[in-house]
Amino acid sequence: MKITKNFLFIVFGFCLGLLSPYWLKVVRGVDANVINACYNTKFGLLRLVTANQTCNNNETPISWNIQVPLFGGYLKDLSDNLFDEKYSASLSYHNFSGGIFTRSTFYRITIHKSDFSNANFSEAYFNATDFHGVDLTNADFTGATFEGENRWTNTICPDGTNSDDNDGTCQGHLTP
């Protein structure tokens, strides 16, 4: 059998087609100025990942460039997301000022020294969330639900008071 150039292109194209779903699932690039995530196409959830992690079969890999401050432009709305203990590092030591987290769920997560001033947490759900050194100045918690043991340590509450001066809580101080 004579192998023609057309035959090789067809085989190459077939192999490329078989491997492309795998390639599409790999979140590419290791760049400090790029945020990588996997978008769950069934439930509409966004899961932050490192550059070398892959997305699950029901997820689409996405990435975007950050702008400093983080919410200065591209990444503004993180509504309707689940943030659990896997995201503690992702939500710590960052500027989320003015971010939108409406209807998001924060479950068993620790957030260290991040700026959430003027952020919108309306109708968000918090359960066993640990705020440590977080700035929540003027944040909107309208309709937010707090269950379980939420901890507030040296956190600036939405009304500008410090949780340490409020018996270790921002409950009762969530209105700017």
C-alpha positions as CSV (number, residue, x, y, z in Angstrom):
1,M,0.0,0.0,0.0
2,K,1.4,3.4,-1.0
3,I,1.1,6.0,1.7
4,T,0.2,9.3,0.1
5,K,0.5,12.8,1.5
6,N,-3.3,13.0,1.6
7,F,-3.5,9.8,3.7
8,L,-1.0,11.2,6.2
9,F,-3.0,14.5,6.5
10,I,-6.2,12.4,7.1
11,V,-4.5,10.3,9.8
12,F,-2.9,13.4,11.4
13,G,-6.3,15.2,11.4
14,F,-8.0,12.2,12.9
15,C,-5.4,11.9,15.7
16,L,-5.6,15.6,16.3
17,G,-9.4,15.3,16.6
18,L,-9.1,12.5,19.1
19,L,-6.6,14.4,21.3
20,S,-8.2,17.9,21.0
21,P,-10.7,17.3,23.9
22,Y,-7.8,16.6,26.1
23,W,-5.8,19.6,24.9
24,L,-8.8,21.8,25.4
25,K,-9.2,20.7,29.0
26,V,-5.6,21.7,30.0
27,V,-5.4,25.1,31.5
28,R,-2.4,26.5,29.8
29,G,0.3,29.0,30.8
30,V,2.1,29.8,34.0
31,D,1.9,33.6,34.3
32,A,1.4,35.6,37.5
33,N,-0.8,38.1,35.5
34,V,-3.3,35.4,34.4
35,I,-6.1,33.9,36.4
36,N,-7.1,30.4,35.4
37,A,-10.5,28.8,36.1
38,C,-12.8,26.0,35.1
39,Y,-16.4,26.9,34.3
40,N,-18.9,24.2,35.2
41,T,-21.3,24.2,32.2
42,K,-24.0,22.3,34.0
43,F,-24.3,24.4,37.2
44,G,-22.7,27.7,36.0
45,L,-20.0,27.6,38.8
46,L,-16.5,29.0,38.4
47,R,-13.6,27.1,40.0
48,L,-10.3,28.8,40.3
49,V,-7.3,26.5,39.4
50,T,-3.6,26.8,39.2
51,A,-2.1,27.0,35.7
52,N,-1.1,23.3,35.7
53,Q,-4.4,21.9,36.9
54,T,-6.9,20.5,34.4
55,C,-10.7,21.0,34.2
56,N,-13.2,18.2,34.7
57,N,-15.2,16.8,31.7
58,N,-18.2,19.0,32.6
59,E,-16.0,22.1,32.8
60,T,-14.7,24.6,30.2
61,P,-11.2,26.1,30.9
62,I,-11.1,29.9,30.9
63,S,-8.3,32.3,31.7
64,W,-8.1,36.1,31.7
65,N,-5.5,38.7,32.4
66,I,-5.6,40.5,35.7
67,Q,-5.5,44.2,36.0
68,V,-4.2,45.9,39.2
69,P,-6.2,46.4,41.3
70,L,-7.8,43.0,40.6
71,F,-11.3,44.5,40.2
72,G,-10.0,47.5,38.3
73,G,-11.5,46.2,35.1
74,Y,-11.9,42.6,33.7
75,L,-12.8,40.5,36.8
76,K,-15.7,42.2,38.4
77,D,-18.6,39.8,38.9
78,L,-18.2,36.6,40.8
79,S,-21.9,36.1,41.5
80,D,-23.6,32.8,42.1
81,N,-20.4,30.9,43.0
82,L,-19.4,28.4,45.6
83,F,-16.3,29.2,47.6
84,D,-15.2,26.5,50.0
85,E,-12.0,25.5,51.8
86,K,-10.2,24.9,48.5
87,Y,-10.4,28.6,47.7
88,S,-9.0,30.0,51.0
89,A,-5.7,30.8,49.3
90,S,-7.5,32.3,46.3
91,L,-9.4,34.8,48.4
92,S,-6.6,35.7,50.8
93,Y,-4.2,38.6,50.4
94,H,-5.9,40.1,47.4
95,N,-7.8,43.3,46.5
96,F,-11.4,42.5,45.8
97,S,-12.6,46.0,46.4
98,G,-15.9,46.7,44.6
99,G,-16.3,43.0,43.7
100,I,-19.7,41.5,43.2
101,F,-20.4,38.2,45.1
102,T,-24.2,38.3,45.1
103,R,-25.9,35.0,45.9
104,S,-22.5,33.3,46.3
105,T,-21.9,30.6,49.0
106,F,-18.9,30.8,51.4
107,Y,-18.6,27.5,53.2
108,R,-15.8,26.5,55.5
109,I,-13.4,29.1,54.1
110,T,-10.7,31.2,55.7
111,I,-10.1,34.6,54.2
112,H,-6.9,36.4,55.4
113,K,-6.0,40.1,54.9
114,S,-8.0,40.8,51.7
115,D,-9.7,44.1,50.8
116,F,-13.4,43.6,50.2
117,S,-14.3,47.2,50.7
118,N,-17.4,48.3,48.8
119,A,-18.0,44.7,47.7
120,N,-21.5,43.4,47.1
121,F,-22.4,40.3,49.2
122,S,-26.2,40.7,48.9
123,E,-28.1,37.5,49.3
124,A,-24.8,35.6,49.9
125,Y,-24.6,32.6,52.2
126,F,-21.9,32.3,54.9
127,N,-21.3,29.1,56.9
128,A,-18.2,28.6,59.0
129,T,-16.4,31.4,57.3
130,D,-13.3,32.8,59.1
131,F,-12.6,36.5,58.3
132,H,-9.1,37.4,59.6
133,G,-7.7,40.9,59.0
134,V,-10.3,41.6,56.2
135,D,-11.5,45.0,55.2
136,L,-15.2,45.0,54.7
137,T,-15.7,48.8,54.8
138,N,-19.0,49.8,53.1
139,A,-19.6,46.2,51.9
140,D,-23.2,45.4,51.2
141,F,-24.6,42.4,53.0
142,T,-28.3,43.0,52.3
143,G,-30.2,39.8,52.6
144,A,-27.0,37.8,53.4
145,T,-27.4,34.6,55.6
146,F,-25.0,33.6,58.3
147,E,-25.2,30.1,59.7
148,G,-22.8,28.0,61.7
149,E,-19.8,29.4,63.4
150,N,-18.5,32.4,61.5
151,R,-15.4,34.0,63.0
152,W,-14.3,37.6,62.7
153,T,-10.8,38.5,63.9
154,N,-9.4,42.0,63.5
155,T,-11.8,42.6,60.6
156,I,-13.1,46.1,59.6
157,C,-16.8,45.7,59.5
158,P,-19.0,47.5,56.9
159,D,-19.9,50.2,59.4
160,G,-16.1,51.0,60.0
161,T,-15.8,49.4,63.4
162,N,-13.4,46.6,64.2
163,S,-14.7,43.1,65.0
164,D,-12.3,42.9,67.9
165,D,-14.1,45.9,69.5
166,N,-17.5,44.2,68.9
167,D,-17.0,41.0,70.9
168,G,-15.3,39.3,68.0
169,T,-18.0,39.8,65.4
170,C,-19.3,42.0,62.7
171,Q,-22.8,40.7,63.2
172,G,-24.9,43.8,64.1
173,H,-22.3,46.0,62.2
174,L,-23.1,44.9,58.6
175,T,-24.8,48.1,57.6
176,P,-22.4,50.9,56.4
